[in-house]
Amino acid sequence: MENFSFYSPTKFVFGKETEGKCGALVKEFGGSKVLIHYGGGSVKRSGLLDRVKTSLADAGVQFCELGGVTPNPRSGKVYEGIDLCKKENVDFILAVGGGSAIDSAKAIAMGVCYDGDFWDFYSGKSRPKKALPVGTVLTIAAAGSEGSGDSVITHENGMLKRGASGDCIRPKFSVLNPQLTTTLPAYQTACGATDIMAHVFERYFTNTTDVQTTDRLCEAVLLSMIEETPKVIKDPNDYQARANIMWAGMVAHNNIVGVGREQDWNSHGIEHELSALYDCAHGAGLAVIMPAWMTYVVDHNVMRFAQMACRVWNCKMDFSDPKKTALEGIAAFRSFLKSIGMPINFSELGAKESDIPYLVKTFGLGETGKTGGFVQLTSKDVENIYRLAL
Amino acid sequence: MENFSFYSPTKFVFGKETEGKCGALVKEFGGSKVLIHYGGGSVKRSGLLDRVKTSLADAGVQFCELGGVTPNPRSGKVYEGIDLCKKENVDFILAVGGGSAIDSAKAIAMGVCYDGDFWDFYSGKSRPKKALPVGTVLTIAAAGSEGSGDSVITHENGMLKRGASGDCIRPKFSVLNPQLTTTLPAYQTACGATDIMAHVFERYFTNTTDVQTTDRLCEAVLLSMIEETPKVIKDPNDYQARANIMWAGMVAHNNIVGVGREQDWNSHGIEHELSALYDCAHGAGLAVIMPAWMTYVVDHNVMRFAQMACRVWNCKMDFSDPKKTALEGIAAFRSFLKSIGMPINFSELGAKESDIPYLVKTFGLGETGKTGGFVQLTSKDVENIYRLAL
């Protein structure tokens, strides 16, 4: 096990009708003038935005608002938010929505406290040290941004999708009401579930040995997702299953299932190029890429994939042929994704073989020409993984 | 799943030689004058106390010290600490030791900020709202106090062992260096492991249905403990196993494995009377009580015990006789405890049958005459559980 620091100071308020508490929570964490930041019209139509405003007003908290965050949130909206916060003297940002609204809120929060261009944090030019406090009211179980210190933004100049990380952007509080997710269509629900599972797998495949406790926690989240996801695909109103998934989404990404070990994240990187270019759902892109990546790297540590197969997918260990077991686990993952309605290849996703050279180029391996992680990948490897996903 | 709030804002700094960071951590969390609070001579003999002092001095942090905390920490030492903090204008308490030193530090931290008797928080007369910030340097994996908002103190007037809880006593930071635990004797190590597993079981046995994610996380911690504990009993210097156990001890008790459900805690309550009266190790008392409690209440929900048997102890489900499977799981737990050197009955613990009436009396069921939890217990039930443990 490697030395690590784990810091997840977010207060999670979970359950039915909890959005009514967000005014009191903003006050608890010192906010007096809030920017409510959200995406499209669904939070308006559902009445959620009004309930949030009522809660803030009841607590005596002032607010302004900025909607229009898109999936794969863009830099333009971030610049707009930074300007608005400065103009309105905002001291707290409340994201109402999914990972896109939250990631955009985090970017604004950093940008307000920084003299340079907020994109410096995403291009790797600078590391965030200070940000406005952020709170969230989550409407989809997926990105895990409600409990993470991460944010992913796409810059409109070149459609580059990049991430930034820092403890200063971990939300002060997150309100998680599973009722808010029952109106989500099955496809979006499944995309979210895939993202959650991918967050665990990116941490599960590691070269660090002897991290039993973290391994078991990873497997716990996966087992719960495998049991609960089909329930909500069948019945979107299954509150209990929605609740288990919503909480699993947080646990999968606040890093409690990732501590003490080297992590991978290459599937996320390879996928980001797909959703940046085609504007497809991140989870759908992951459903296409992740099993292809697994198949490509299985020989790097057959026993780790066999462990996943046995502990997570209930495969029987073939002691005379561990790789057979390992491949069975990967096949089980792909079958599961198919069963919840996910695309599992380029054409189902609407991606084109002819774009692969462009995707590889924008993936950007940097000066070393290799990625880090579980298996170091060259440009040729990345190309091969895209081709395996055809 | 029930509505819940989960708040674990402690910064965990984990790994080799991490005690050298505690000076910087105290400063990060605003401390300028520290009370170092610890138990017996082992932290002095090992050189740990000197390393902590060096770290504080290097960070320019002033300090005073108060040692002498005993296992099952006493009220007298708490009063002494409160007086010292007031006299020395202490603004941060750093516990160096195990659960006893940490719990005593939390009691002092509350007492300094309270006009009345600190015992009010333990007798249930008052709820803590404010406390001095507390940090910890942990030396034994057991109580989980390094990540919890709980503290247990024994009042010398009547040897009453009682707990207090509140977010304000969650540590600001906890330094977890598994190297510090390699010198622990096997018996103490096993007592700690038992306590860790008990913290999970107290949360696992619940009447709340549909809490799959939390169930799986409980099982994950138990599976890791079952695999890692025998390794350290065999080889106390197994760093990796020590590390997995130390982290599992935190995860078992910061409540991430307990959210969204009613919990039990009757085994802890029943045990507390044993360790208060005989001053035995809390973990040893739990090893005697917990399997007896399980056996006594198994009929309340046979399938939950069968689930534990199959998922945690790898028993085969007997579909024609689920209770047989349930009892096999309890037997497997008892065998495990025996295999790591724990006492499993009154005489091995040094407890006396003739004291049972006194134990039942001091257990204190309050006005209702019943406990809450998974199964409500009357005085007669408590007596029966003590007798089952003979």
HADDOCK unambig.tbl for C-alpha pairs under 7 A between the chains (distance, minus, plus):
assign (segid A and resid 1 and name CA) (segid B and resid 240 and name CA) 6.26 0.50 0.50
assign (segid A and resid 2 and name CA) (segid B and resid 15 and name CA) 6.92 0.50 0.50
assign (segid A and resid 3 and name CA) (segid B and resid 14 and name CA) 5.58 0.50 0.50
assign (segid A and resid 3 and name CA) (segid B and resid 15 and name CA) 4.26 0.50 0.50
assign (segid A and resid 3 and name CA) (segid B and resid 16 and name CA) 6.59 0.50 0.50
assign (segid A and resid 4 and name CA) (segid B and resid 13 and name CA) 6.20 0.50 0.50
assign (segid A and resid 4 and name CA) (segid B and resid 14 and name CA) 5.25 0.50 0.50
assign (segid A and resid 4 and name CA) (segid B and resid 15 and name CA) 6.48 0.50 0.50
assign (segid A and resid 5 and name CA) (segid B and resid 12 and name CA) 5.51 0.50 0.50
assign (segid A and resid 5 and name CA) (segid B and resid 13 and name CA) 4.47 0.50 0.50
assign (segid A and resid 5 and name CA) (segid B and resid 14 and name CA) 5.91 0.50 0.50
assign (segid A and resid 6 and name CA) (segid B and resid 11 and name CA) 5.98 0.50 0.50
assign (segid A and resid 6 and name CA) (segid B and resid 12 and name CA) 5.04 0.50 0.50
assign (segid A and resid 6 and name CA) (segid B and resid 13 and name CA) 6.58 0.50 0.50
assign (segid A and resid 7 and name CA) (segid B and resid 9 and name CA) 6.89 0.50 0.50
assign (segid A and resid 7 and name CA) (segid B and resid 10 and name CA) 6.46 0.50 0.50
assign (segid A and resid 7 and name CA) (segid B and resid 11 and name CA) 4.53 0.50 0.50
assign (segid A and resid 7 and name CA) (segid B and resid 12 and name CA) 6.17 0.50 0.50
assign (segid A and resid 8 and name CA) (segid B and resid 8 and name CA) 6.82 0.50 0.50
assign (segid A and resid 8 and name CA) (segid B and resid 9 and name CA) 5.88 0.50 0.50
assign (segid A and resid 9 and name CA) (segid B and resid 7 and name CA) 6.89 0.50 0.50
assign (segid A and resid 9 and name CA) (segid B and resid 8 and name CA) 5.88 0.50 0.50
assign (segid A and resid 9 and name CA) (segid B and resid 9 and name CA) 3.58 0.50 0.50
assign (segid A and resid 9 and name CA) (segid B and resid 10 and name CA) 6.62 0.50 0.50
assign (segid A and resid 10 and name CA) (segid B and resid 7 and name CA) 6.47 0.50 0.50
assign (segid A and resid 10 and name CA) (segid B and resid 9 and name CA) 6.61 0.50 0.50
assign (segid A and resid 11 and name CA) (segid B and resid 6 and name CA) 5.99 0.50 0.50
assign (segid A and resid 11 and name CA) (segid B and resid 7 and name CA) 4.54 0.50 0.50
assign (segid A and resid 12 and name CA) (segid B and resid 5 and name CA) 5.50 0.50 0.50
assign (segid A and resid 12 and name CA) (segid B and resid 6 and name CA) 5.04 0.50 0.50
assign (segid A and resid 12 and name CA) (segid B and resid 7 and name CA) 6.18 0.50 0.50
assign (segid A and resid 13 and name CA) (segid B and resid 4 and name CA) 6.20 0.50 0.50
assign (segid A and resid 13 and name CA) (segid B and resid 5 and name CA) 4.48 0.50 0.50
assign (segid A and resid 13 and name CA) (segid B and resid 6 and name CA) 6.59 0.50 0.50
assign (segid A and resid 14 and name CA) (segid B and resid 3 and name CA) 5.55 0.50 0.50
assign (segid A and resid 14 and name CA) (segid B and resid 4 and name CA) 5.25 0.50 0.50
assign (segid A and resid 14 and name CA) (segid B and resid 5 and name CA) 5.91 0.50 0.50
assign (segid A and resid 15 and name CA) (segid B and resid 2 and name CA) 6.92 0.50 0.50
assign (segid A and resid 15 and name CA) (segid B and resid 3 and name CA) 4.24 0.50 0.50
assign (segid A and resid 15 and name CA) (segid B and resid 4 and name CA) 6.49 0.50 0.50
assign (segid A and resid 16 and name CA) (segid B and resid 3 and name CA) 6.58 0.50 0.50
assign (segid A and resid 210 and name CA) (segid B and resid 240 and name CA) 6.00 0.50 0.50
assign (segid A and resid 211 and name CA) (segid B and resid 244 and name CA) 6.55 0.50 0.50
assign (segid A and resid 212 and name CA) (segid B and resid 224 and name CA) 5.95 0.50 0.50
assign (segid A and resid 212 and name CA) (segid B and resid 244 and name CA) 6.35 0.50 0.50
assign (segid A and resid 213 and name CA) (segid B and resid 221 and name CA) 6.48 0.50 0.50
assign (segid A and resid 213 and name CA) (segid B and resid 224 and name CA) 5.33 0.50 0.50
assign (segid A and resid 213 and name CA) (segid B and resid 244 and name CA) 5.50 0.50 0.50
assign (segid A and resid 213 and name CA) (segid B and resid 248 and name CA) 6.29 0.50 0.50
assign (segid A and resid 216 and name CA) (segid B and resid 220 and name CA) 4.77 0.50 0.50
assign (segid A and resid 216 and name CA) (segid B and resid 224 and name CA) 6.69 0.50 0.50
assign (segid A and resid 217 and name CA) (segid B and resid 217 and name CA) 5.98 0.50 0.50
assign (segid A and resid 217 and name CA) (segid B and resid 220 and name CA) 5.41 0.50 0.50
assign (segid A and resid 220 and name CA) (segid B and resid 216 and name CA) 4.77 0.50 0.50
assign (segid A and resid 220 and name CA) (segid B and resid 217 and name CA) 5.41 0.50 0.50
assign (segid A and resid 220 and name CA) (segid B and resid 220 and name CA) 5.99 0.50 0.50
assign (segid A and resid 221 and name CA) (segid B and resid 213 and name CA) 6.48 0.50 0.50
assign (segid A and resid 224 and name CA) (segid B and resid 212 and name CA) 5.97 0.50 0.50
assign (segid A and resid 224 and name CA) (segid B and resid 213 and name CA) 5.34 0.50 0.50
assign (segid A and resid 224 and name CA) (segid B and resid 216 and name CA) 6.70 0.50 0.50
assign (segid A and resid 240 and name CA) (segid B and resid 1 and name CA) 6.26 0.50 0.50
assign (segid A and resid 240 and name CA) (segid B and resid 210 and name CA) 5.99 0.50 0.50
assign (segid A and resid 244 and name CA) (segid B and resid 211 and name CA) 6.56 0.50 0.50
assign (segid A and resid 244 and name CA) (segid B and resid 212 and name CA) 6.36 0.50 0.50
assign (segid A and resid 244 and name CA) (segid B and resid 213 and name CA) 5.51 0.50 0.50
assign (segid A and resid 248 and name CA) (segid B and resid 213 and name CA) 6.30 0.50 0.50
